[in-house]
Amino acid sequence: MLVAVLGLPESSEVAAELLERAVATNAGSLNVLDAERVELIAQVIETGAWEGWGIRSVHHWVTLHCGVSSAHAHALVASARRLSELPETWAKFAAGSLSADQVAVIARSAPAYADAEVAELATHTAVPQLRSVLRRYSWPTPAEPKPEDEAEPAEEVRRVGFGSTETGTWRLFAELPADEGAVVETALRAIRDQMWRATPGEDREQVTWADALLGLVDAGAAHQGKSRAHRERYLTLLHLEATPDGATAARIHMGPVLPDSLRRYLLCEATVRTVTEIGGVPVNVGRAQHIVPDRTRHLVEHRDQGCRVPGCNSRTVHVHHVIHWENGGLTVTWNLTSR
């Protein structure tokens, strides 16, 4: 179908329409296959077929046998667990009208009694819109509430997760009660507003929530470690290794390998401890020492009077090598700059 579309001499509008139809047909077919997979996972859960040596949970089993990420496995399992509660949603899913992502949002957020209405809404709504609507909608209680002495206490959800991703980035996830979440959000907004006001007008659009999060962490570190240098409030362990071909690689402790550019950036001003190995066996561990000694750092800070990056007026800086340290750059004042 794709080859036929690309070979058509008709206008671009005709080709675009044919491509749209082809993609829709393909998506529908994939939706049907995903529905079959979720139904199989529901059978695995019901029969306990996932249980076995070394398998920690049904999510682990799905990750292993379906070749999906942990997050995707959780979504598939959550959908499978609600298979019998949402007949209208599953009918549209099996027919190819809904995607696995749309069904996962419904399974996570919609009550069973609203199945038909939510399933119809989902067929006309993109995943981000559907997620936003279901998250904000206040669902009415379909039955009379239980007497106070019989009411089941609501389970409080308080969890935070973090770690490296498959792409080498670091991800943070948090789910808190509404009041505690509001405290965190208020703190982030205050830090972001403070950064926004301190940034020149033309650069204010560059201030992000990620900057606010790091600012909040730094403020906490400054409060708890006032007697420590800024660069030492929290030390991250980084393993620097020589590869068989003579190159250098850096790996976060129990984490991913860092890109070359980030490795060189971090090694400009770090605390290093030399480990001598013979045949892969550590035989000696040296003393920790700064790549940039404090006496040299003070001279560079006084000379530069803050960050040397054009347009940056920050006076909280790190000292970096112009010619990278790992490339033989000397740790002398003329090869160092404040950033």
Buried (B, 14 or more C-beta within 10 A) or exposed (E): EEEEBEEEEEEEEEBEEBBEEBEEEEEBEEBBEBBEBBBBBBEBBEEEEBEEEEBEEBBBBBBBBBEBEEEBBBBBBBBBBBBEBBEBBBBBBBEBBBBBBBBBBBBBBBEEBBBBEBBBBBEEBEEEEBBEBBEEEEEEEEEEEEEEEEEEEEEEEEEEEEEEEEEEEEEEEEEBEEEEEEEEEEBBEBBBEBBBEEBEEEEEEEBEEEBBBEBBEBBEBEEEEEEEEEBEBEEEEBEBEEEEEEEBEBBBEEBBEBEBEEBBBBBBBBEBEEEEEEEEEEEEEEEEEBBBEEEBBEBBBEEBEBBBEEEBEEEEBBBBBEEBBBEEBEBEEEBBBBB
